[in-house]
Amino acid sequence: MNLIAQEVAAAGSAAGFVVVLVGGVVVTAVLIWAVLLGIKVLKREPRRPRPDEQPRLPASGAVRETREQREPHEVAGDERLTPHDLRPSGGTRGGDQRRPRWNRGSGGSFGSGGPGGA
């Protein structure tokens, strides 16, 4: 902005110089106001918890992820589900808990249509 002010002053336009100077003052005032507003907002927030108030692990240790195979909900042939008819996703726990594996000869990508390879 200082370079612009020098160019305007060098051109001899006092009015242009004043406009640039006032613009700089306005931008500076807005930035100061934004910083003061941010400080005010931070002061209104609740204090941060002290180290002794931080959450702790339960006595039994960390909670581990459980994996299980789920069976989908069955939908009758022509039954149309509306949003209020939808059931929770995932269905029920499946009887066979072995993990599914890729078929040996399949390409493994969507739309491959075959074993891949020429």
Order of alpha helices (4+ residues) and beta strands (2+ residues): alpha-alpha-beta-beta
